[in-house]
């Protein structure tokens, strides 16, 4: 095996290509479609048939493909059978007209609240964070004594009721527990503890104690001593009420479901007597509560339980509780009581609109109390201004109006507006109306609302807040086209007079969207100028970055033509207000994302290029040593997207100048530099393609300039494999453009840095072996060398020898076969170089096939190099046989065998014998894949049937398959 005489097999590439083509089979196009079902004939006898069948055998021809799963069930699906069986009687017994079905569906939709209704849970967090206080709070609890009267199992029900009523009386007369000087957080913690105590008392079957806790907590809602905190207190206390209501309802439900579960749409007739009696018992307990507010809230919490008693119980209770609220003297306490009643009403019976409307109309009637002596004295005592006090009403009124306006007809808004006018256009109420009703209804009446806003008294509620509410509606839905400009002008007259930068910005941000949605760049530019005017003094913009960023997002949402966007005189000055680095970068990213998404055609507009270069430079300059890799990738992706959209057409020199400028601008982002090198290489190819030989000297000079760009830039990259691959790519591009010296320089540079490849590289934060990537590069490099002509001053195959020498000297991993695999990969290249006609060439580039013309000395050099490589591989195989490397030995031997068979002339006796030895060595220890071996041997036998390959017949007789060890 040590002495080998190599001869490359003479290849006929065109003939081999023809032999590898698949044979065409005749096809009737008229009857063919790739999605058409296959016709299958089933002639098997079915011996086992279903009951009721009259035949025991069948022969069928079907145009539907047989399903192996359905065939086991004789083509039937048991679930489908069950569904069909259950549907038939339903259709018979419940046959109704289409009109009745439609009415039932409509009634069901009215009885349910859809996803378009914003639930209370979404408002809860906002209220708790908005209404806070630094004053000290207190909790007064009248917890009754713990004495209880034991009752024997034989006690009558009336005795139990009497005992529990006495316990409630004891609650009223019990000892007082007062917690004073609580901070807001302490108060919240105490309320949470009471909520937990409620659950624990219920879980230990102390129902009366649980009721006591709920009653005492609901009493706290009559306390307005710290009035700014009242909305948050309402949220916390009603959480406890909701918990209690759910516990009672679930308890009664479980009593109904002991024998037969109740359906979701159950009626009182489905409820057993025991459950009804328990439900009545709870309502009797609630009726004995003396204080109005506690009795009202607790009964409202149990509103859903009325379903267990009567069909009309919920409706009657809602009407009664609505009337009870009229007895509450404090208007703030009353409005939140109405809000809670509307909330439970919407959860239980959203279709009962009468109670919702009555609550709202009662609310209107009570507005005059706000200006009464009792409220004014309370505000003076707590030093609370009227505007602050009115904001406490907002959550409750918003919620009530949301419930009233949900799926309400447009005529209801007209009625609400008339009632507001009768109240003197109360600003608080008008604001809630615009919040609650559909944006389309409000936008249609935008001019009417502006007139009402003008007539409002600004002392209690600022007009700019009303215009902000109107702006939300007209930004979602358009007013009549003829009114849009007047609406904007009237609104901006008020907005521009707002002195507080914070209040001004909160309103201007909303109206920017309306302006962008309905007007041109002229109006938008005017709005931007006004914002700059208000926010620049005293650097007020530093406190309004979120609103300013929102303005930018809204503008780029509606203006996708960036030539129009950047022609706005005030757009770039507006961007200059973002002085904080992190915010400025986020704004730039937002603009670039919109540009990349919506820019359809490449651009050369200098206005766009200069502006976007500035924006991209801002993103690039934010990169520092602490910037995360993910952030760098995101920024590079946006900048590359911009570069990709820059095109100067056939002005290639201008395109190259842009790439030079971009390289200097974005030097800290390696992915951008890599992208620029790719762009320059593509530019060189486009130049050659477009020119098509004309101005050849100018074209060659430009290609050399592109090559110089790449050759200068590639060494600045830190990634070794990026440098290797770009050297190879640039070499291919310059060679395709007949720039041989530049191509030679790129390829030599790639070979020269191979020793710098580390043994491990970092991939996504993990260290991985570099060998697979290095082998992949070398194989690509070898395939390139076939078309690279030898340098006249460097000798025969100087690049191939230089590469193999680097591979020989490289420090590979211990117990690695990578070097030998490179040698095996080089053999097909050398065999291809010895052919009379090469497999592939580059137009207008003379490869070695032309330079040497099959010179025997050149062929001898190739054969000599192949023999050296094979000798190195064989020596390595011998070394593996002495160690525990027999598996690796078998794999390498089989790879070399395949290479000899495909590219060597095995008519040579020594080469033939070597191939047989390698086959036997690869199978010696049974580690070779049997399937691969069988297919390989079969292929050799097929090849041997060809006249020019008949010499393989002798080889096949010496190739045997051995059993796996």
N, C-alpha and C positions, 0 to 999 in steps of 0.2 A: 504493500500500500504506500510505501514511502516514495517510490519513483513513479512519476506520472508524466505522461506526454499528452499535453492538451491540444485539441483541435476543435475549433468551433464548428457547430453544425451549420451547413449552408441553408439559409432561410429564404423561403418564397412567401413574402408577407401577403401579397394579394391572393395567392392561392389558399393560404391558410385562412384568410378572412372569408373567402367564399365557402370554405369547408365548415366554418363555424356558424354560418348563418342557419337559422331555423328553416325547415321546409314549410312552404305555404300549403295550406289545405284548402280545398274548394269550399265555398260558403255561399249559401243562397241568401243574398242580402235582403230580399223581399220578405223572408220569413225570420229574420234575425233581429233581435234587440237584446242588449246586455241585461236589461231588467225584466225581460219576459220570463215567466215561470217555465220551468223545465217539465216536459211531459214524461211521466213515469208510469210504466205498466206494471201492475201488481197482479201476479197470477197465482199467488200462494193461496192454498186452501185454508180457510178459517174453521178449524174444527170446533172451537169453543165459541159459541155465540150467546148473545144476550137473550134473556127470557122474552118470549114473544116473537122471536125471529122465525121465519118460515123456511129459511134456507140455511144449510150448513156449509155450503161452499159458495165462493164468489170470485169472480174475475173482473177486475176494474181497470179502466184506463182513465187517468185524471190529468188535467193540465196544471195541477197544483203539486208542488214538491211535497213528498211525504215527510212528516215530522216524526222522528223516532220516539219522541215522548208522547205525542198524541196518539200514535199508533198503538201504544200499549193499552190505551183506554178506548180502543176501537173508534178513535176520532172524536170522542166526546170529552168534555172537561167537567169534572164533578162540581166545581164551583159555579160554572155556567148553568148546569142542570138545576142546582139548588136555587140560583137566582131566578131562573125561568119558572120553577115550580112555585116560588113565593110571589112572583109578580102576577100570575094569572088570577088567583082569587082576589087580589087587591084591585085589579082592574074591574072585575065583575062587581064587587061589593061597593066600590067607591067611584063609580063612573060619574064624572061631573063634566059640565060644559067648560069650554075654554075660557069663557068669561068669568065663571066662578073661580077657576084656577088662577086667573090673573088677579082677581080681587083678593084672594087669599095670599098670594105672593106679595101684593102691595101692602096688605095689612101686616104681614110678617116683617116687611122691611121697615114699616113705621114703628113697630114695636121693638126694633133693635137699633142700637147706635153703631154707625159704621166707622171705618177707620179714618174718615174725614173729620171726625169730631175729636178735638184735642182733649185727652183725658185730664182729670184733676192731678194725676201723678206727675204730669209734665210741668204743672204750675207750682207744685209744692216746693221744690228746691229753690225756685226763683224767689218765692215769697220769703222763705227762711233766710236767704242771703241778703235780701233787699231791706227788710224791716228789722233792724237790730237796735240795740240800745246799750248805753253804758251805765244807765241808772240801776239802782238796786231793786230787785223784785221780791215779792213775797207770795207764799202759798198758805191759804187758810183752809184747813181740813177739819170738818166736824165728824170725826170717826166715833161711832157709837161704841158702847161698852161691848165686851166680847161675851157677855153672858148669853146663854142659849138654853132653851128648854127642850129636854129630851122627850121624845114621843115614842110610844110603843108602836110596834108594827101594826097593831089593830086600830090605831087612831083613825078617825074619819078624815076625809079630805077637808071638810070644813074646819076641822081642828088645825090641820097643817096650815091652811090659809090664814086662820086667825093668829097662829104663832108667828108666821112670817110678817104679818102686818104689824104685830107688836114689835118685832125686831126693827121694822122701818121706823116706827114711832120712837124706838130707842135711839135710832140713828139721829133723828131730829133733836132729841134731848141729850145727846151724848156729850162727851168732853171735846173741847176744842184743841186742835193742834195747829200751831202757827209757825211757819218757817220764814224768817225775816232775813233781810240783807243778802239776798242771793244774787250772784252775778248771772248774766244771761246763760252762760254755759252750765252753771249749777242748776238753774231753773230747768233747762232742757234735760239735764241728767235726772232730776227729781221726777219729771213727767215720764221719762222713759222707765224709771223704777216703778212708778205707779202702773204703767202699761204692763210691765212684767209681773207685778203683783196681781193684777187682774187675771192674767193667764194662769198663774199658779193657783189662785183661789178657785178658778173654774175647774182646773184639772184635779183639785182635791175635793171637788163636789161641795164647795162653799159658795153656792150660788148667790146667797144674800150678801155675803161679803163682797163678791164681785160687783153686785148692783150698787152697794154703798160706794165703792171706789168710783164707779161711773157717775153717780149722782154728784159726788163731791168735786170731781174733775169738771163736770159741766157747769157747776156753780162758778168756777173760776172765770167763765166767759162773761159774767156780769161785771167783772172788775176791770175798769179802764184807768186805773191809777197811773200806769205807765202806758200812755195811749199810743206812743210810737211803736210799741212792741205788740200791739193787739193782733194784727194780721198773723204774725208768727205764732202767737199763743193760740189763735184759732186753729191753725194747722196742726199743732201738737195735740191739742185736746180732741179734735175731731178724729185724729188717728186712734185714740183710745175708744171713742164712740164707735168707730168702724169695726174695731176688734171685737167689742162687745156685741154689736149687732150680728156679726158673722158667727160668733160662738152660739148665740141663742138660735139663730136660724138653722145652723148645722145640727144642733141638739134636737130640735123639733123634726127636722128632716129625717134624722136617724130613727126617731120613734115611728115615723110613717113607713119607713123602709124595712122594718123588722121582718115582715112576712113577704111583701111584694114591693119592689123598688118603685118609687114614683117616677113617672115620665117627666121630662123637662117642662112640658106644657101641661102640667097637672092643674086640676081645679079643686075647689074646696070639697067637692063631693068625693074626691079620691082620698081624702085625709081621714084617718080613723079617729074615734072619739077621744082616745087617750091623748093624742097629739093636739087635738083642738082644745081640750081642757087645759093642757099645759100652756098652750099659747095664750088662752084667755087669762090664765093665772098671771102670766108675765104682764099683760096689759093692765090687769087689776092692780098689780104692784106699782106700775108706773103712774096710774091714775091717782094713787095715794100720795105721790110726791107733792109737797106743798108749794115749792117755789116754781114760778112759771117757766123760767129759763131752763132749769134742770129737767122739768117734766117735758118741755117742748123738745129739747135735744135728744133725750133718751127715747122718747116715743118715735122721733124721726129716725133714730138709728135702727129701730125695730120695724120700720115701715114695711119692709119686704115680708115680714111674718104675717101680714094681713092676708096674704094669699092662702094661708091655711084655714082661714075662717069663712070669708065670703068672697064672692066674685067681685063685688064693688067696694070691698074694704079699703083698698089702696086709694081709690079715687076719693072716697068720702073722708078718709083720714087726711089726705093732702089738702082738701078744702078746709077742714077744721083747723089744721095746724097753720094754714095760711092766715086764717082769721085770728088765731091766737097771737101771732107775731105782732098784730096791731096794738097789743097791750104792752109792748116793750117801749119804754120811754126814751132810752138813749138811741139816737138814730144810727150810730156806728154799730152798736150791739145788734140792733134790729136788722141792718143790712146784711151782716154776716150770718144771722140766723136764717134769713131768706136764702142766702147763698147755699147754706148747708141743706136746706129743704129742697132747693132746686137740684142740688147734686144727687141726693138719694133718690129724688124723683126721676131724674134722668137715668139712673142706674136701674131702677125698678120698672118704671112705666114712662119711657120717653115720649110715647104717643099722647099722653095726657097734657096737651098744651095749655088748657085753660088755667091750671094751677100755676104754670110758669108765667103766663101773661098777668094773672092777678097779682103775683108777687112783684112783678116789675111795676105794674101800675100803682100798687101800694107804696113801692119805693119812691115813685115820682111824687106821690102825695105827701111823703114825709120829708121831702127836701127842705121845706121851709123851716123845719126844726133846726137845721144846721146854723141858721142865723139867730136862733132863739137865745134867751139869756142864760139858760142852764149850760148850753154848749159853750157859749162865749166865756162864761165864768170859769168853766173847766179848763179851757185852752189858756186863759190868762193865768190860772193857777199853775199849770204845767209849763207855761212859757212856750207854747206851740203856736206858730203862725198858721193862718188860714190855708195858704197854699200847701204847707206840709200836711196839715190835717186832711185836706181833700184827697191827697194822694193815698191816704189810708183806706179810702173807699174803693180805689181802683180795682184791686183783685176781686172783691165781691161783686161790684157792678159789672166788670168784665165777664165774670163767670155767669151771672144771671142773664146778661144779654147774649152770651154765647149759647146758652140753653134755649133762650127764646128765639134766637135767629137761626138755629140749626134747621136746615131744610125748610125754612119759612118762605112764603111767597114774597115777591117784591113789594106787594102792596103794604105789607107790614112795616117796611122801612118808611114808606110815605106816612103812615100813621105815627110812627115814632118821631119823625121829623116835626110833624104838626104838634105833638105833645111837647117836644122840646121848645118850640116857639112859644107855646102858651106859658112855659115856665121861665120865659125870658132868655131862651137859648143858654141854659145852664151848661157851662163849659165842661164840667166833669162828665155830665151825662152825654153830651154831644161827642166827647172823645170816646166814650165806651161804645156808643152806637157805631161810630166809624170803625172801631176795632172789631166789633162782633159780626156785622153783616158782610155778606159776600162782596168781594172787591168789585165785581161787575156792577152790582147795584149801586155802590157808593160812587164809582167812577162815572157812571151815567149822570149822577146828580152832583158832580164836582162843583159846578158853578153855584148851585143852591147852597151847598155846604160852605163855600167860601163866603157867601152873603151872611149865613148864620154865624160863622166864625167872627166876622167883622163886628157883629152886633153883640158878641159876648163881652162880659165884664172881665178884663184882664187881671184884675186885682186878685181874684181867687185862683185862677188857673191860667198860666201863660199861653198866649195865642200860638207861639211857635210850636208848642206841644200838639196843639190841635192840627196845625199844618203838617206836622210830622206824621200824625195818624192818617190824615188825608193822603199824604205822599205815599204811604205804604199801599194804599188801595190803588191809586192811579199808576203806581209802578208795576202792579200786577195786571191791571186791566186798563184799557185806554178810554179816556173820556171822548165825547164826540170830537171829531177832527177840527171842527170850526172853533172849538172852545179851548183847545190844548194850549195855544200860545198865551191866551189871557189867563188861564189857570196857572201857568208857570210864572208869569209876570206878577200876578197878585200874591202868589206864595212867596216869591223871592223878595218882594218888597218888605215882607214881614221878617223873613229869615235874615236878610242882610243887616237889619237893625238890631239883631240880638248881640248884646255886648259880651256876654260870657263865651269865651272860645269853646268851652265844653258843650254848652247848650247849642251854640251855633253849629258845631260840627256834627252833633247827633242829628240835627235836622237836615243840614246840607247833604250829608251822606245819603239820606233817603231820596231826596229830590234829584240827585245826580243820575240815578237810574232812570227816572222819568224823562229827564232831559236827553240822555243817550238813546233812549228807546224811541223817542218821537221827533228828535230834531237833528240838525246837522252839526258839523264840527264848529261852526260859528257860535252857536249857543253853548255848546259844551266848553269851548275855550273861554267864553265869558264867565261861566260858572267857576272854572278852574282859577281864573284871575281873581275872582271874588274870594275864593277859599284862601289863596296865597295872601291876599291883602289882610284877611282876618287872622290867619294863623302864624304869620311871620313875626309880628311884634312880640317882644319878650320871649321868643322861641316857644310860643304856645304849641307849636306842632309836636314838640317832644312828648306832650301828654296826650296826643291824639293819634298815635301811630296806627292802632287798629282801625280807626275810622278812615284815615287817609289811605291805608292799604285797601280797604273795602272800596274806596272811590276808584282806585286804579283797576281793581278787578272788574268793577262794573263797566268801566270805559272799554277795556280790552274785550269784554264779553260782547259788546255791541259794535265795536269798530275793528273789523278784521283786515281792513285795507290799511297797511302800515304806512303807506305813503301819505294817506290822509291823516293818520294818527300823529305822525311825527311832523306834519306840517302845521299842527296846532302850535301857536306861538308859546303857550303857557304849559305845554305838557312836560317838557324837559325841566323847566324851572320848578314845576310841581314835584318832579322826582328828586330834585335837589333838597327838598325839605326832609327827606329820609336820611338823617344824619347818623342814626344808630346802625352800626355795621350789619348786625344780624337781620334787622328789619329791611334794610336796603337790599340785601342779598335776596331775601324772600320775595320782595317786589320784583326784582330783576328776573328771578326764576319764573315768576308768574307770567311776565311779559313774554319771555322766551318760549314758554310752553304753549302759549296761544299762537305765537308766530309759527312755530314748527307744526302745530296742528292745522292751521288754517291757510298758511301760505302755499298756494297750489303750484305756482310757477317760480323758477329761479329768478333772482332779481339782480340788477346792477345799479339800481337807484342810489345815487350817492347820499341822499338824505337818510334813507333806510340803513345803508351800510354804516355810515358814520354813527348814527344813533345806536344801532345794535352792537357795533364794536365797542362803544362806550359802556353799554349795559353788560356785555360779556366780559369786558375788562374788569368791571366792578365785581362780578362773580369770581373771576380768576384771582383778583388781588385779595379776596377774603381767605384764600387758602394759606394755611400756615402749618407749623409742625404738629399742632394739636388737632388738625382737621381729620375726621375719620375717613377711612377709605371709601365707605359707602357714599359719603357726601362728595368726595372727589369724583367718584364715578358718575354721580348724578349731574354735577356741574359740567363734567367733560361731555356727557351725553347731550346736554343742551347746547353747548358751544359747537360741538360737531354737527348738530342739526342745523345751526346757523351757517356754518361753513359750507355745508352740503347745498344750501339754497342760494349760494353766491355763484353767479355765472356771468362772465363777460363775453359770452358768445365766441366768436372767432378771434377776439382780441386776446390771444394766448399770453402775450407779454404782460398785459394788465392783470390777467389771472395769476400769473406767477408772482407778480409784484404784491398782489394781495396775500398770497401764501407766505411771502417773505415777511410782510408786516404782521400777519397772524402768528408766525413762529416767534417773533420777538415779543408779541403781546401775551401769548399764552404759554410761555416757556416752562411754567411750573406744573403744568398738567400733562403728563406723559401721554395719556390716551389721545389728547388733542394733537400732539406732535406726530404721533403714529398716523393719525388720520390725515394730517397735512402731507406726510410723505406719500401715503397712498394716493392722495389727490394729485400730487405733482406727477407721480408715475402715470396716473390715468391721463393727465394733461399731455404728457409726452406721447402717449399712444394716440390720443385724439388728434394731436398735431400732425402726426404721420398719416393718419387715416384721412383727415380732411384735405391736407395738401396734395396727397397722391402723387408725389414726385415733383410737383411744381415748386419753384424756389428751393431747390434741394439744399443749397448751401445755407440759406437762412433757416430752413427746417432743422438741419443737422446742428447748427449753432444753438438753436433753441433747445433741442433735445440734450445737448451737452450742458446747457445751463440748468436744465431740470436735474440732470445727473449730478452736477456739482451741488445743487441744493440738497439732494438726498445724501450725497457722500459727506457733506459737512454736518448734516443734521443727525444722521444715524448714531454717531459715537456719543451724542449727548444723552441717549436713552440709557436707563439703568437696567432694564430687563434684557438679559443676555439673549433670550430667545426672540424677543422683538427685534434686536439688532441682527441676529442671524437671518431671520425670515425676511426682513426688509433688505438686507444685502442681496439675498437671493432674488427677491422680487425685482429690485432695481437692476440687477444684472440681467434678468430676463427681458426687462423693458428696453434697456440700452442695446442689448443684442438684437432685439426685434427691430430696432431703429438703425441697425448697421453701425452702431458706435462700439467697435470691437475693443478698443483700448479701455474705454470706460467700463464695459462689461467685464473685461479681464480684471480691472482694479476692484470691482465689487466682489467678484468671486474669490480673489486672493484675500481680500479683507475678511470675508466670511471664514475662510480656512484658517486665517491667522488667529482668530479669536476663539476657535474651538477649545483650546486649552483652558480658557477662562470659564467654561461651563462648570458650575458647581455640581457636586454629587447629589445635592438635594435642593429643591426650590420650594418656595412658599406659595401654596394655592389655597385661597379662601381661608387664610390663617392657619393652615396645616402644612407641615413639612412632608413633601412627597419626593420620591426618587425622580431624578431628571433623566434617567436612561431612556424611558419610552419616548420622551419628547426629543431627545438627541437622536435616537435611531430614526424617528420619523423625519427629522430634518435632513439627516444624511441620505436617506433614501430619495427624498425629493431632490437633493443636490446632485446625486448620482444620475437621476433621470435627466437633469439639465445638462450634464456634461456631454451627453451624446451629440448635442448640436453645437458645442463650443469648439471652435477650431484651435489647434495648438498655436502657441506663440512662436514665431520663427526664431526667436533668440533663447527660448526656454527649453527646448528639447521635446521629445515625443512623450505625449501623455503627462505633461508636467503637472497639470491640475489634479489628475487622478492620483498620481504618485504623491503629490503634496498632501492630498486629503488622507490617503492611506497611511502616510507617515505620521500625520497628526493623530490618527486613530491608534496607531501603534504606540505612540508615546503618551496618550491620554491615560490618566489614572482612573481606571474603571473600578466598579464596586467589587468587593471580594466575592469569589464564587460566581462571577458574572460571565455570561456567554455573549455579551453584547458585541465585543470586538470581533469575535468569530462570525457573528451574524452579519456584521458589516462586510466582512470578507466574502461571505456567501452572496450578499446582495450586490457586490461589485462584479461578480462573474457574469450575470446577464448583461451588464453594461459593456464589459469588454467583449463579450460574444457579439453584441449588436454592433460594436465598432469595427469588427472584422468582416462585416457583411459588405457585399459589393454595393448595395443600395440600402440606405438607412431607413429605419421604420418611420421616422419623422424628421423634417428639416425646417429651417426658417427661411422664408423667401428672401432672396438677395443676400443670403449669408452662406458662404462656402464652408461646409463642415469638413471634417477630416476625410470623408469619403471622396471629396473633390480634391483636397490638398494632396492626399497620398495616392489616390486612385488604385487602391488595392496593392500597394507596393509590398513585396514579400518581406522587406526589412520591417515595415510597420506591423505586418501580421505576426512576424516572429517576435517582436517586442510585446505584442498583446499576449501571445501564447506563453511567453516566458513569465509575464506577470501573473497570468492565470495559474500557471504551475506553482509559482511561489505562494499564491494565496491558498491553493488547495493543500499544499504542503503544510502551511500554518494551521489550517483547519484539521488536518489529519493528526498533527502533533497534539493539538488540543483534545481531540477525541481519545487519543491514547492516554492522556493524563486523566481524563474522566473515568476511564476504565480502571485506574488504580485506586480511585477514591470512591466515595459513596455517591457518585454522580451518574450512575448507569441510566437513570431516567432521562437526565439532560443529554446524555450521550446518544440515546436512541432518537430523541427529537432532532438533534443536530444532524445526525447521520441521515435521517429521513429527509431533512431539508436539503442537504448537499446532494443526495440521490436524485431528488426532483430537479435540482438545478442542472446536474449532469445530463439527465434524460432530456430536458427541454432545450438546453443550449449547447451541449457537447456532442461531438461526433463519436458516438459509441461504436462505430464500425472499427475504431481503433481498439485493438485487443486489450491494451492496458487500461484504457478508459472503460471498456466494457466490463472487464474483470473488477475494476474499482467500483463500478455501479452495483454489480452483484454483491460485492463484499459489504458495501454500505447498506444495501437492503437487508442482508442477513444480520448485520450489526444492529440495525434499528429494531429488528424483531427478536433479537437474541434473548432479551430479558422480559419480553412480553409486555412492554409498556407502550407499544405503538397502538394507535386506535385501529381496531379491526375493520371497522366500516370504511375508514379512509384507505386502508391497505387494499381492501377488496376492490374499491372503486378505482384506485390507481392501477392495480394489476389488470382490471378489465379494460381500462383506457389504453394501456400499453398493447394489449392483444388486438384492440381495434385498430390502433396505429400500425401494427405489424401487417395488417391486411393490405395496406397501401404498398404499391410496388416500390416506391423510393424508400420505404421504411421497413422493408422485409427483413432487414438485419436484426430487428427487434425480436423476431421469433426465437432466435437462439437464446436471447437474454431472458425471455419469459420462462424458458424451461428451467432456468437456474434460480428463479424467484419463487419462493414458496412461503405459504402462510403458516406460522407456527402458533401453537396453542399458547394462550395467556398463562403466565406463570402464576 
